[in-house]
């Protein structure tokens, strides 16, 4: 159990570091775009396209980490009124739904990546499929984190 937690903690930490680097790059890029527009009177046309890519890299994987860490918005009034068996059932149902959501997100986003890889993003020259890679990554992370949650439930059940 310790190795599993260590592994998933490292994945979460990597995602947070990646998103932090992308956020720093995004802030720098926006500063450069403002500088170009108002000081140089020459707006870099490619900056907006790159900013949209960076936003996807920041938001989507961190959302998956949010599911792992439970720092997303949740209303627990109904769940708190249930018995421990009822809470466990809801938790398992939630895990199954989130795993299915993550799997569908990964699979269908991969179809978008494959279908748009041959076209280029205007002004950047990158394949358009790059825009959908954060969705694939996010879906895979959601699946991994739900597997971790199931293994955590199984381990806590066998210990208690």
Phi, psi and omega in degrees: 000321181297317180296321179296313179298318178300315180300311182289328174297320179293321177298312179300317180297319177299315181298317179295319178295317178298314180294323178296316179297319179294323179292319176297316178298321180297316179296316178298319180296317179294322177297318178296320180294317178296316178302314180296320183288313189263334182261311181274346183057036181212091184290128175290114187289335182279346187295322181295318179297317179293323178298319178298320176297316181295325177298319178296321179292328179283309193282311190293307179297326179292330175297321177295319176297324177300323176294320180294316186273354182058040175256021173270168180290132178214144177248114188252009182305312182293315183294322180295336181275355181273163174288171181296325177293319178295319177298318179298318179297316179296320180297317178295317178300317178299317179298315180297315180296314180293322176297315178298319178298313179298319180295315178295321178299314181295312184295309184287330175290325176297324175298321177295319178300309182296321183286339184245004184296330182283346179261151182260148172284123180304141177075342179254328180078006177273154175297142180296336178299338179300328180297333185261352178299321176299329176294318178298312181300316179298314179299318178295319179297318179300316179298314179300315182291330176286327174297316177301317182295320178296315179297325176296320178295317181296316181293318180291329179291320182285335179279329186259000000 
